[in-house]
Amino acid sequence: MRLLQFTAPDGARRVGIVHDADRVETLDGVDRMRTLALDAARRGHTLAAAADARRSGASVDYAALRADGRVLPPLDHPEPTRCLVTGTGLSHLGSAAARDAMHAKLAAAGAALTDSMKVFKAGLDGGRPAPGAIGALPEWFWKGDGDWVVAPGAALERPAYAGDGGEEVELVGLYVVADDGTPLRLGFALANEYSDHVTERSNYLYLAHSKLRECSFGPELRVGPLPDSVHGHARLLRGDAVVWSADWLSGEANMNHSIANLEHHHFRHDRFRRPGDVHVHFLGAATGSFTAGVETRIGDVFEIAAETFGEPLRNPLGAPRTPLRHVAVRAL
């Protein structure tokens, strides 16, 4: 099952079940995915069962929703500061050739490993523990809150102070914390983590700065467990031209950490288990145009697709909203 949040023609928020690229069946009596999930948890139902129970039989034109810019992120919170956006990196194995090269370097006697390589190796050695066991600590970063999330189809700002703005092709896990503090995974969605790679590569200690950028995910929430292997395709469009394209892989068969291990190391923090909060957790980049030496331009469109996730995620690269200026603090 794939679910969607959208704004109806009358301006009301709605949740629906995606049937195909043209039709979304609306759900009765629910205007937000978070509400549906918490109600399901309280009744002891699955999210899919809760959605099935609210089928209205009425449909809206999905293509029209996309064309009119009325598709919302598939999960949010009415108080944006209670939607926490985070992620992990160094979690994907990459292509077979890259994987072989990585293993060869790790196996080389006396090889001097960078900090990044040490973290990657820790995942290879201990990132997939037995069920219920605690595995290796992954990389982790803070992305922002709900105000840093833009809707599918909306522009991702390239701030005036940025070194660049490039897509990061990946998936997100989407979560709501239950009344008793239990994290509830609703499912997964396509995602563009969108980062400043020029700033990051100038010094790895600037990683935190590079991640403080907008992001997007959706348009659809895929309910249920993540397939063991996800096969997708990504493109960078400039007008009618395809500037860059690549196939990408995700899912645990292509990762050095299990989803459960990434989830444990995020939700082990008590403050991340506050009832009612929403969590959007990026699972690690599979590919991106920056790795191919592509310089993005304002107006370029990022497109991320995988058949099992429904419609592609598309976002243009937007111009700075404010000019570069010194921000002064006023003493009281």
JOFEN-V998303 format. One line per field, one symbol per residue. ss: DSSP state (@ for helix, = for strand, . for the rest). phi: phi as a letter, one per 30 degrees, with the letter a starting at -180 (. if undefined). A space follows every 50 residues. Layout:
ss->???
phi->???
This chain:
ss->.======.....======....=====.....@@@@@@@@@@@...@@@@ @@@.=======@@@@@@...=........@@@=====....=...@@@@@ @@@@@@@.......@@@@@@@@@@@@..............=====@@@== .....==........=..=========.....==========..=.@@@@ @@.@@@@@@@@...===...===......=========..========== .@@@=...@@@@@@@@@..@@@@....=====....=.@@@@........ =====.@@@...======..............
phi->.bcbcacdedjddbbbcdcadcbbddcdibcadeddddddddcicddddd dedcecicbbddddedddicdcedaabdcedccccbabbhccdidddddd dddddddddiddcdeddddddedddbdbddeicccddddbbcckbddccc dejddcdcdddddabbdbdacbccbbcdeciddcddlbbdacdhbcdddd ddaddcedddddbdabajdccddjddeebccbbbbccbicccdaaadbbb iddcbcbdeddddedddddedcbdejdcbcbdcjdcaadddcidcdbeje cdbbbaedciddcbbddcdedbddadccccdc
